[in-house]
């Protein structure tokens, strides 16, 4: 599904992911990366906050699980990434909902079984 989504991704697109621990957010980002032609090993940037990858579009992958305050994101220029001409994906995006741009495409991933997920996408939060 994530690879399919990349056919429609354009510079400046923002995807906000939410779901419980282990729901598959990082796996979803790996699919996006594959669809963008990124061969790098995609890891969750839990301790770095952001990792950048080059592909058909640059991919900026945030994991903000560990942030305590959105001020931490402002300090690293979070909103500037939305203007860098790539696709931005934010895991745990609900923690920074007020900083997410209006054009964010929200994707919720929920476990429905050991090997099954329910994935719902929407434009409005």
KOLKEPA-294589 format. One record per residue (C-alpha): residue in three letters; x, y, z; residue number from 1. Coordinates in steps of 0.05 Angstrom, whole numbers. Each point is the difference from the previous one (the first is absolute). Example, Ala and Ser with C-alpha at 12.3 -4.5 7.8 and 13.67 -1.06 7.14 Angstrom:
# KOLKEPA-294589
<rec><r>ala</r><X>246</X><Y>-90</Y><Z>156</Z><k>1</k></rec>
<rec><r>ser</r><X>27</X><Y>69</Y><Z>-13</Z><k>2</k></rec>
This chain:
# KOLKEPA-294589
<rec><r>unk</r><X>0</X><Y>0</Y><Z>0</Z><k>1</k></rec>
<rec><r>unk</r><X>55</X><Y>49</Y><Z>18</Z><k>2</k></rec>
<rec><r>unk</r><X>37</X><Y>-13</Y><Z>-65</Z><k>3</k></rec>
<rec><r>unk</r><X>-65</X><Y>14</Y><Z>-38</Z><k>4</k></rec>
<rec><r>unk</r><X>-7</X><Y>66</Y><Z>36</Z><k>5</k></rec>
<rec><r>unk</r><X>67</X><Y>24</Y><Z>-26</Z><k>6</k></rec>
<rec><r>unk</r><X>-28</X><Y>4</Y><Z>-70</Z><k>7</k></rec>
<rec><r>unk</r><X>-39</X><Y>61</Y><Z>22</Z><k>8</k></rec>
<rec><r>unk</r><X>52</X><Y>31</Y><Z>46</Z><k>9</k></rec>
<rec><r>unk</r><X>24</X><Y>69</Y><Z>-20</Z><k>10</k></rec>
<rec><r>unk</r><X>51</X><Y>48</Y><Z>28</Z><k>11</k></rec>
<rec><r>unk</r><X>-27</X><Y>31</Y><Z>64</Z><k>12</k></rec>
<rec><r>unk</r><X>-47</X><Y>-57</Y><Z>17</Z><k>13</k></rec>
<rec><r>unk</r><X>-5</X><Y>-16</Y><Z>74</Z><k>14</k></rec>
<rec><r>unk</r><X>-24</X><Y>-65</Y><Z>30</Z><k>15</k></rec>
<rec><r>unk</r><X>-17</X><Y>-5</Y><Z>74</Z><k>16</k></rec>
<rec><r>unk</r><X>0</X><Y>-71</Y><Z>28</Z><k>17</k></rec>
<rec><r>unk</r><X>-32</X><Y>-23</Y><Z>64</Z><k>18</k></rec>
<rec><r>unk</r><X>-9</X><Y>-68</Y><Z>31</Z><k>19</k></rec>
<rec><r>unk</r><X>21</X><Y>-38</Y><Z>62</Z><k>20</k></rec>
<rec><r>unk</r><X>71</X><Y>-26</Y><Z>11</Z><k>21</k></rec>
<rec><r>unk</r><X>12</X><Y>-57</Y><Z>-48</Z><k>22</k></rec>
<rec><r>unk</r><X>-58</X><Y>18</Y><Z>-45</Z><k>23</k></rec>
<rec><r>unk</r><X>44</X><Y>6</Y><Z>-61</Z><k>24</k></rec>
<rec><r>unk</r><X>15</X><Y>74</Y><Z>-9</Z><k>25</k></rec>
<rec><r>unk</r><X>74</X><Y>-11</Y><Z>-16</Z><k>26</k></rec>
<rec><r>unk</r><X>-18</X><Y>-59</Y><Z>-46</Z><k>27</k></rec>
<rec><r>unk</r><X>-47</X><Y>48</Y><Z>-36</Z><k>28</k></rec>
<rec><r>unk</r><X>57</X><Y>50</Y><Z>-9</Z><k>29</k></rec>
<rec><r>unk</r><X>44</X><Y>-56</Y><Z>-27</Z><k>30</k></rec>
<rec><r>unk</r><X>-53</X><Y>-12</Y><Z>-53</Z><k>31</k></rec>
<rec><r>unk</r><X>-1</X><Y>74</Y><Z>-18</Z><k>32</k></rec>
<rec><r>unk</r><X>75</X><Y>-1</Y><Z>-6</Z><k>33</k></rec>
<rec><r>unk</r><X>-1</X><Y>-60</Y><Z>-46</Z><k>34</k></rec>
<rec><r>unk</r><X>-52</X><Y>35</Y><Z>-43</Z><k>35</k></rec>
<rec><r>unk</r><X>44</X><Y>61</Y><Z>-5</Z><k>36</k></rec>
<rec><r>unk</r><X>59</X><Y>-42</Y><Z>-22</Z><k>37</k></rec>
<rec><r>unk</r><X>38</X><Y>6</Y><Z>65</Z><k>38</k></rec>
<rec><r>unk</r><X>45</X><Y>-60</Y><Z>11</Z><k>39</k></rec>
<rec><r>unk</r><X>26</X><Y>22</Y><Z>69</Z><k>40</k></rec>
<rec><r>unk</r><X>-17</X><Y>-40</Y><Z>62</Z><k>41</k></rec>
<rec><r>unk</r><X>-57</X><Y>39</Y><Z>31</Z><k>42</k></rec>
<rec><r>unk</r><X>3</X><Y>4</Y><Z>76</Z><k>43</k></rec>
<rec><r>unk</r><X>-45</X><Y>38</Y><Z>47</Z><k>44</k></rec>
<rec><r>unk</r><X>35</X><Y>65</Y><Z>19</Z><k>45</k></rec>
<rec><r>unk</r><X>-24</X><Y>-7</Y><Z>72</Z><k>46</k></rec>
<rec><r>unk</r><X>63</X><Y>30</Y><Z>30</Z><k>47</k></rec>
<rec><r>unk</r><X>19</X><Y>46</Y><Z>-58</Z><k>48</k></rec>
<rec><r>unk</r><X>-71</X><Y>27</Y><Z>-11</Z><k>49</k></rec>
<rec><r>unk</r><X>11</X><Y>3</Y><Z>-76</Z><k>50</k></rec>
<rec><r>unk</r><X>35</X><Y>-39</Y><Z>-54</Z><k>51</k></rec>
<rec><r>unk</r><X>7</X><Y>24</Y><Z>-72</Z><k>52</k></rec>
<rec><r>unk</r><X>2</X><Y>-45</Y><Z>-62</Z><k>53</k></rec>
<rec><r>unk</r><X>10</X><Y>15</Y><Z>-74</Z><k>54</k></rec>
<rec><r>unk</r><X>-46</X><Y>-31</Y><Z>-52</Z><k>55</k></rec>
<rec><r>unk</r><X>-48</X><Y>22</Y><Z>-54</Z><k>56</k></rec>
<rec><r>unk</r><X>-20</X><Y>50</Y><Z>53</Z><k>57</k></rec>
<rec><r>unk</r><X>41</X><Y>15</Y><Z>63</Z><k>58</k></rec>
<rec><r>unk</r><X>-32</X><Y>-35</Y><Z>59</Z><k>59</k></rec>
<rec><r>unk</r><X>3</X><Y>32</Y><Z>69</Z><k>60</k></rec>
<rec><r>unk</r><X>-20</X><Y>-51</Y><Z>53</Z><k>61</k></rec>
<rec><r>unk</r><X>-16</X><Y>24</Y><Z>70</Z><k>62</k></rec>
<rec><r>unk</r><X>-15</X><Y>-42</Y><Z>62</Z><k>63</k></rec>
<rec><r>unk</r><X>-23</X><Y>46</Y><Z>55</Z><k>64</k></rec>
<rec><r>unk</r><X>-20</X><Y>-53</Y><Z>51</Z><k>65</k></rec>
<rec><r>unk</r><X>51</X><Y>24</Y><Z>51</Z><k>66</k></rec>
<rec><r>unk</r><X>-13</X><Y>75</Y><Z>-3</Z><k>67</k></rec>
<rec><r>unk</r><X>-29</X><Y>31</Y><Z>62</Z><k>68</k></rec>
<rec><r>unk</r><X>-15</X><Y>68</Y><Z>-29</Z><k>69</k></rec>
<rec><r>unk</r><X>-10</X><Y>26</Y><Z>-71</Z><k>70</k></rec>
<rec><r>unk</r><X>52</X><Y>53</Y><Z>16</Z><k>71</k></rec>
<rec><r>unk</r><X>52</X><Y>-55</Y><Z>-13</Z><k>72</k></rec>
<rec><r>unk</r><X>-26</X><Y>-5</Y><Z>-71</Z><k>73</k></rec>
<rec><r>unk</r><X>2</X><Y>75</Y><Z>-10</Z><k>74</k></rec>
<rec><r>unk</r><X>73</X><Y>0</Y><Z>22</Z><k>75</k></rec>
<rec><r>unk</r><X>19</X><Y>-48</Y><Z>-56</Z><k>76</k></rec>
<rec><r>unk</r><X>-39</X><Y>38</Y><Z>-53</Z><k>77</k></rec>
<rec><r>unk</r><X>-57</X><Y>-50</Y><Z>-6</Z><k>78</k></rec>
<rec><r>unk</r><X>-44</X><Y>44</Y><Z>-43</Z><k>79</k></rec>
<rec><r>unk</r><X>58</X><Y>17</Y><Z>-47</Z><k>80</k></rec>
<rec><r>unk</r><X>-1</X><Y>-72</Y><Z>-24</Z><k>81</k></rec>
<rec><r>unk</r><X>-69</X><Y>11</Y><Z>-30</Z><k>82</k></rec>
<rec><r>unk</r><X>33</X><Y>50</Y><Z>-49</Z><k>83</k></rec>
<rec><r>unk</r><X>60</X><Y>-42</Y><Z>-22</Z><k>84</k></rec>
<rec><r>unk</r><X>-33</X><Y>-30</Y><Z>-61</Z><k>85</k></rec>
<rec><r>unk</r><X>-6</X><Y>-70</Y><Z>25</Z><k>86</k></rec>
<rec><r>unk</r><X>-51</X><Y>-45</Y><Z>34</Z><k>87</k></rec>
<rec><r>unk</r><X>-4</X><Y>5</Y><Z>76</Z><k>88</k></rec>
<rec><r>unk</r><X>-25</X><Y>-59</Y><Z>42</Z><k>89</k></rec>
<rec><r>unk</r><X>-11</X><Y>9</Y><Z>74</Z><k>90</k></rec>
<rec><r>unk</r><X>-10</X><Y>-59</Y><Z>46</Z><k>91</k></rec>
<rec><r>unk</r><X>-41</X><Y>17</Y><Z>62</Z><k>92</k></rec>
<rec><r>unk</r><X>-23</X><Y>64</Y><Z>-36</Z><k>93</k></rec>
<rec><r>unk</r><X>-59</X><Y>9</Y><Z>48</Z><k>94</k></rec>
<rec><r>unk</r><X>52</X><Y>23</Y><Z>52</Z><k>95</k></rec>
<rec><r>unk</r><X>13</X><Y>62</Y><Z>-43</Z><k>96</k></rec>
<rec><r>unk</r><X>-67</X><Y>9</Y><Z>-33</Z><k>97</k></rec>
<rec><r>unk</r><X>2</X><Y>75</Y><Z>9</Z><k>98</k></rec>
<rec><r>unk</r><X>65</X><Y>3</Y><Z>-40</Z><k>99</k></rec>
<rec><r>unk</r><X>-23</X><Y>-44</Y><Z>-57</Z><k>100</k></rec>
<rec><r>unk</r><X>-19</X><Y>38</Y><Z>-64</Z><k>101</k></rec>
<rec><r>unk</r><X>-71</X><Y>3</Y><Z>-27</Z><k>102</k></rec>
<rec><r>unk</r><X>18</X><Y>-45</Y><Z>-58</Z><k>103</k></rec>
<rec><r>unk</r><X>19</X><Y>-58</Y><Z>45</Z><k>104</k></rec>
<rec><r>unk</r><X>-26</X><Y>-68</Y><Z>-22</Z><k>105</k></rec>
<rec><r>unk</r><X>-15</X><Y>-38</Y><Z>65</Z><k>106</k></rec>
<rec><r>unk</r><X>9</X><Y>-75</Y><Z>2</Z><k>107</k></rec>
<rec><r>unk</r><X>-22</X><Y>-43</Y><Z>59</Z><k>108</k></rec>
<rec><r>unk</r><X>28</X><Y>-70</Y><Z>7</Z><k>109</k></rec>
<rec><r>unk</r><X>-35</X><Y>-48</Y><Z>48</Z><k>110</k></rec>
<rec><r>unk</r><X>16</X><Y>-72</Y><Z>15</Z><k>111</k></rec>
<rec><r>unk</r><X>-59</X><Y>-46</Y><Z>-13</Z><k>112</k></rec>
<rec><r>unk</r><X>40</X><Y>-64</Y><Z>11</Z><k>113</k></rec>
<rec><r>unk</r><X>70</X><Y>-26</Y><Z>5</Z><k>114</k></rec>
<rec><r>unk</r><X>13</X><Y>9</Y><Z>-75</Z><k>115</k></rec>
<rec><r>unk</r><X>-57</X><Y>46</Y><Z>-21</Z><k>116</k></rec>
<rec><r>unk</r><X>-10</X><Y>75</Y><Z>3</Z><k>117</k></rec>
<rec><r>unk</r><X>-55</X><Y>50</Y><Z>-14</Z><k>118</k></rec>
<rec><r>unk</r><X>27</X><Y>61</Y><Z>-36</Z><k>119</k></rec>
<rec><r>unk</r><X>-44</X><Y>61</Y><Z>-8</Z><k>120</k></rec>
<rec><r>unk</r><X>21</X><Y>64</Y><Z>-37</Z><k>121</k></rec>
<rec><r>unk</r><X>-34</X><Y>67</Y><Z>4</Z><k>122</k></rec>
<rec><r>unk</r><X>14</X><Y>73</Y><Z>-18</Z><k>123</k></rec>
<rec><r>unk</r><X>-30</X><Y>31</Y><Z>62</Z><k>124</k></rec>
<rec><r>unk</r><X>21</X><Y>-15</Y><Z>71</Z><k>125</k></rec>
